[in-house]
Amino acid sequence: MKRIHAAMAIAVAVTLTACTTIDQRPVAATPSSQSSLAPAHGALLGHYYGSGTIAETDARIGRKPAIHLTYYNWKDDWVTSDATRSDLADGRIPLINWEPFGVDFDDITAGKLDDTIKARADGVKTLKAKVMLDFAAEMNEEEGWGDHSPARYIAAYRHIHDLFTARGVTNVEWAWCPNNTDSDGAPTAMAYYPGDAYVDWTGIDGYNWGTSDPDFEWQTFEEVFAGLYDDLAKVGKPVIIGESASDETGGDKAAWIAGIVPTLQQRFPLIKAFVWFDIAKERQWQLTSSPAALQAYQNLAANPYFAP
């Protein structure tokens, strides 16, 4: 739900015969891919830097997060971007959120956009380091990637993945991150699952929206993620919280942050990465929304659970 670029509905018409529900998701023709980035114990901490430079923010929170979330439009060359190159030089894992803004999924699946896909595949191969790639996140939400069609979404996702594989790319870990809630009229998140052979990390984007809008209520960290997490646990992949934050209005944001590590330990052991969306956008997601919130996050960042 937190796009940096505007979203638009994508008119597509691809037929895919694979069944796409959680109980009947496509059977992988090859063994499930395995993440080499997911820690055996604890979780990786990640950050979207929207409220200050990397240096300023890292000094503010008291550490360098392991993952840096960035956003790119379809034609953006995220391989050669300053952010990707700087991240790798500084020992961070780039989490590339690749958004198909204005792209017809039919064109992806039909091969009409293969030149762009091949260029990114060939480019990322030269990096000689792992990156995480999250294509068309929150496909079950209002973004409209795939026109609320799981078949079209899956066909496009698989086509991109298969081209990367055919070109010998081995340093991309594929993240698949639906929203924690489905838009009205949209299929459920798990209907969009591309299949075990196509995903290294399952994921969830989710926020505590607070109570500044009468249609929302305060949710704990567990309440934000529990429903979809239980579905992802059946898949058995490592889970990434690709975007998350809490508002201040309606509860105690500092307490919300303080509850993250205990909840990961006790309720969500498959969550192996957590990314904070640090910006004042629809709500006061930024860590500096209050001194108490910042202190709570400093404590979280220093917790050994986030130093696997």
Order of alpha helices (4+ residues) and beta strands (2+ residues): beta-alpha-beta-alpha-beta-alpha-alpha-beta-alpha-beta-beta-alpha-beta-alpha-alpha-beta-alpha
